Amino acid sequence: MIAEYLLLVHLNLITGAEEHYIANFESCDSAHAYYEEHFRFKEPFEGYRCLHQDYVHLPDDWQLIKREIYD
């Protein structure tokens, strides 16, 4: 399978909420499992979004990071 789904993690900082790209995954289920393992109980992470890369504006120089659930 191709890693087509992006995991975007929400940070709640003093300066305001920000969203950061973490990696690409083969499915949103895999992205969710990665979030649960690495971010769920850590401050200041407050949730995530999983989106298909076709629906996200990506810069021309964007570098894909492919991760597995337990990387």
C-alpha distances in whole Angstrom, upper triangle without the diagonal:
4,7,9,11,14,16,20,23,26,29,33,35,39,38,36,32,30,26,24,20,19,15,12,9,6,9,13,14,12,14,17,17,17,20,22,22,23,25,26,29,30,32,32,28,29,26,22,20,17,16,14,14,16,19,20,22,21,23,23,23,21,19,15,15,12,13,12,14,17,17
4,6,9,12,14,18,21,24,27,31,33,36,36,33,30,27,23,21,18,16,13,9,8,6,9,12,14,12,13,17,17,17,19,22,22,22,24,25,29,29,31,30,27,27,24,21,19,15,14,11,11,13,16,16,19,17,20,20,20,17,15,12,12,9,11,12,14,17,17
4,6,8,11,14,17,21,23,27,29,33,32,30,26,23,20,17,14,13,9,5,5,4,7,10,12,10,10,14,15,14,16,19,19,19,20,22,25,25,27,27,23,24,21,17,15,12,11,9,9,12,14,14,16,15,18,18,18,15,13,9,9,7,8,10,12,15,14
4,7,10,13,16,19,23,26,28,32,31,28,25,22,18,17,13,13,10,6,6,6,7,9,12,11,11,14,16,15,16,19,20,20,21,22,26,26,27,26,23,23,20,16,14,10,9,6,6,8,10,11,13,13,16,16,17,14,13,10,11,9,11,13,14,18,17
4,7,10,13,16,19,23,25,29,28,25,22,19,15,14,11,11,8,5,5,6,6,6,10,9,8,11,13,12,13,16,17,17,17,19,22,23,24,23,19,19,16,12,10,6,5,4,6,9,10,10,13,13,16,18,18,14,14,11,11,10,11,12,13,16,16
4,6,10,13,16,19,22,25,24,22,18,16,12,10,7,7,6,5,6,9,9,8,11,10,8,11,13,12,12,15,16,15,15,17,20,20,21,20,16,17,14,10,8,5,5,6,6,10,10,9,11,11,14,16,16,12,12,9,9,9,10,12,13,16,15
4,6,10,13,16,19,22,22,20,16,14,10,8,6,6,6,6,7,11,10,8,10,9,6,8,11,9,8,12,13,12,11,13,17,16,17,16,13,13,10,7,6,5,7,9,10,13,13,11,14,13,16,19,18,15,14,12,10,10,10,12,12,14,14
4,7,10,13,15,19,18,16,12,10,6,5,5,6,8,9,11,14,13,11,14,13,9,10,13,11,9,13,15,13,11,13,16,15,16,14,11,11,9,5,5,6,8,11,11,14,13,11,13,13,15,18,18,14,15,13,12,13,13,15,15,17,16
4,7,10,12,16,16,14,10,8,6,5,7,7,10,12,14,17,16,13,15,14,10,11,13,11,8,11,13,11,8,10,13,12,12,10,7,8,6,4,7,9,11,14,15,18,16,14,16,16,18,21,21,17,17,16,14,15,14,16,15,17,16
4,7,9,13,13,10,7,6,4,7,9,10,14,16,17,20,19,16,18,17,14,13,16,14,11,13,15,13,10,11,13,12,11,8,6,6,5,5,8,11,13,17,17,20,18,16,17,17,19,23,22,19,20,19,18,19,18,20,19,20,20
4,6,10,10,8,6,5,6,8,11,12,15,18,20,23,22,19,21,20,17,16,18,16,13,15,16,14,10,11,13,10,8,6,5,6,8,9,12,15,17,20,20,23,21,18,20,20,21,24,24,21,21,21,19,21,20,22,20,21,21
4,7,8,6,4,7,9,11,15,16,19,22,23,27,25,22,23,23,20,19,21,19,16,17,19,16,13,13,13,11,9,6,6,6,9,11,14,18,20,23,23,26,24,21,22,22,24,27,27,24,25,24,23,25,24,25,24,25,24
4,5,5,6,7,10,12,16,17,21,24,26,29,28,25,27,26,22,22,24,22,18,20,21,18,15,16,16,13,10,7,9,10,13,15,17,21,22,26,26,28,26,23,23,23,24,28,27,24,25,25,24,26,25,27,26,26,26
4,5,8,10,14,16,19,21,24,27,30,33,32,29,30,30,26,26,27,25,22,24,25,22,19,19,19,16,12,10,12,13,16,18,21,24,26,29,29,31,29,26,26,26,27,30,29,27,28,29,28,30,29,31,30,30,29
4,7,9,13,15,18,20,24,27,29,33,32,29,31,30,26,26,28,26,23,25,26,23,20,21,21,18,15,12,14,15,17,18,20,24,25,28,27,29,27,24,24,24,24,27,27,25,26,27,27,29,29,31,30,31,30
4,6,10,13,17,19,22,25,27,30,29,26,28,28,24,24,26,24,21,23,25,22,18,19,20,17,14,11,12,12,14,16,17,21,22,25,25,27,24,21,21,22,23,26,26,24,26,26,26,28,28,30,29,30,29
4,7,10,14,16,19,22,23,27,25,22,24,24,20,20,23,21,18,20,22,19,16,16,17,15,13,10,10,9,11,12,14,17,18,22,22,24,21,18,19,20,21,25,24,22,23,23,23,25,24,26,25,27,26
4,7,10,13,16,18,21,24,23,20,23,22,18,19,21,19,16,19,20,18,15,16,18,15,13,11,10,10,11,11,12,15,16,19,19,21,19,16,16,16,17,21,21,18,19,20,19,22,21,24,23,24,24
4,7,10,13,15,17,20,19,17,19,19,15,16,18,16,14,17,18,16,13,15,17,15,14,12,10,10,10,8,9,12,13,16,15,18,16,13,14,14,15,19,19,16,17,17,16,18,18,21,20,22,21
4,6,10,12,15,18,18,16,19,17,14,15,17,14,12,16,17,14,12,15,17,15,14,12,10,12,11,9,10,12,13,15,14,17,16,13,14,13,14,17,16,13,14,13,13,15,15,18,18,19,18
4,6,9,12,15,15,14,17,15,12,14,16,13,12,16,16,14,13,16,18,17,17,15,13,14,13,10,10,10,11,13,11,15,14,11,12,11,12,15,14,11,11,10,9,11,12,15,15,17,16
4,7,10,14,14,13,15,13,9,12,13,10,9,13,13,11,11,14,16,15,16,15,12,14,13,10,11,10,12,14,13,16,16,14,15,13,15,18,16,12,11,10,8,9,9,12,12,14,12
4,7,10,12,11,13,11,8,12,13,10,11,14,14,12,13,16,19,18,19,19,16,17,15,12,12,10,11,12,11,15,15,13,15,13,15,17,15,11,10,7,5,6,6,9,11,13,11
4,7,9,9,12,10,8,11,13,11,12,15,16,15,16,18,21,21,22,22,18,19,17,13,12,9,10,9,8,12,13,12,14,13,15,16,16,12,10,7,6,5,6,9,11,13,12
4,5,7,9,6,6,10,10,9,11,14,14,14,16,17,21,21,23,23,19,20,17,14,12,9,10,10,10,14,15,14,17,16,19,20,19,16,14,10,9,6,6,7,8,12,11
4,7,8,7,8,11,12,12,14,16,17,17,19,20,23,24,26,26,22,23,19,16,14,11,11,10,11,14,15,16,19,18,21,22,22,18,16,13,12,9,9,8,10,13,14
4,5,5,6,9,10,11,13,14,16,17,18,18,22,23,25,25,21,21,17,14,12,9,9,9,11,14,15,15,19,19,22,23,23,20,19,15,14,11,11,10,10,14,15
4,5,5,6,8,10,10,12,14,15,15,15,19,20,22,22,18,17,14,11,9,6,8,9,11,14,14,15,18,18,22,24,24,20,19,16,15,13,12,12,11,14,16
4,5,5,6,9,10,11,12,14,15,15,18,20,22,22,19,18,15,12,11,9,11,12,15,18,18,18,22,22,25,27,27,23,22,19,17,15,13,11,9,13,15
4,5,5,6,9,10,11,12,14,14,18,19,22,22,18,18,15,13,12,10,12,13,15,18,18,18,22,21,24,26,25,21,20,16,14,11,9,7,6,9,11
4,5,5,6,9,10,11,11,12,16,16,19,19,15,15,12,9,9,7,10,11,13,16,16,16,19,18,21,23,23,19,18,14,12,11,9,8,7,10,11
4,5,5,6,9,10,10,10,13,15,17,17,14,13,10,8,9,8,11,13,16,19,18,18,21,21,24,26,26,22,21,18,16,14,12,11,9,12,13
4,5,5,6,9,10,10,13,15,18,18,15,15,13,11,12,11,15,16,18,22,21,21,24,24,26,29,28,24,22,19,16,14,11,10,6,9,11
4,5,5,6,8,9,12,13,16,17,13,14,12,11,12,11,14,16,17,21,21,20,23,22,24,26,25,21,19,16,13,12,9,8,5,7,8
4,5,5,5,6,10,10,13,13,10,11,8,8,10,10,14,16,18,21,20,19,22,21,24,26,25,21,20,18,15,14,11,11,9,10,11
4,6,6,5,8,10,13,14,11,12,10,10,12,13,17,19,21,24,23,23,25,25,27,30,29,25,24,21,18,17,14,13,10,11,13
4,6,7,9,10,14,15,13,14,13,13,15,15,19,21,22,26,25,24,27,26,28,30,29,25,23,21,17,16,13,11,8,8,10
4,6,8,8,11,12,10,12,12,12,15,15,18,21,21,25,25,23,25,24,26,28,26,23,21,19,16,15,12,12,9,9,10
4,6,5,8,9,6,9,8,9,13,14,17,20,21,25,24,22,24,23,25,28,26,23,22,20,17,17,14,15,12,12,13
4,6,8,10,7,8,7,9,13,14,18,21,23,26,25,23,26,25,28,31,29,26,25,23,20,20,17,17,14,14,16
4,7,9,8,9,10,13,16,18,22,25,26,30,28,27,29,28,30,33,32,29,27,26,23,23,20,20,17,16,18
4,6,6,9,11,13,16,19,22,25,26,29,28,26,28,27,29,32,30,27,26,24,22,22,19,20,17,17,17
3,5,8,11,13,17,20,23,26,27,30,28,26,27,27,28,31,30,27,26,25,23,24,22,23,20,20,20
4,6,10,12,16,18,21,25,25,28,26,24,25,25,26,29,28,25,25,24,22,24,22,23,21,21,21
4,6,8,12,15,18,21,22,25,23,21,23,22,24,27,26,23,23,22,20,21,19,20,18,19,19
4,7,11,14,17,20,22,24,22,20,22,23,25,28,28,24,25,23,22,22,21,21,19,20,21
4,7,10,13,17,19,21,19,18,20,21,23,27,26,23,23,21,20,20,18,19,17,19,19
4,7,10,13,15,18,16,14,17,18,20,24,23,20,20,18,17,17,16,17,15,17,18
4,6,10,12,14,12,11,14,15,19,22,22,18,19,17,16,16,16,17,16,19,19
4,7,9,12,11,10,14,15,18,21,21,17,17,15,14,14,14,15,14,17,18
4,6,8,7,7,11,12,16,18,19,16,16,14,15,14,15,16,16,20,20
4,5,6,7,11,11,15,17,18,15,16,13,14,14,15,16,17,21,20
4,5,5,8,8,12,13,15,12,12,10,12,12,15,17,18,21,20
4,6,8,9,12,14,16,13,15,13,16,16,18,20,22,25,24
4,7,9,13,15,17,15,17,15,17,18,20,21,22,26,25
4,6,10,12,14,12,14,13,15,16,18,21,22,25,24
4,7,9,12,10,13,13,16,18,20,23,24,27,26
4,7,8,6,9,10,13,15,18,21,23,25,23
4,5,5,9,11,14,17,20,23,25,27,25
4,6,9,11,15,18,21,24,27,29,26
4,6,10,13,16,19,23,25,27,24
4,7,10,13,16,19,22,23,21
4,6,10,13,17,19,21,18
4,6,10,13,16,18,15
4,6,10,13,14,11
4,7,10,12,10
4,7,8,6
4,6,5
4,6
4
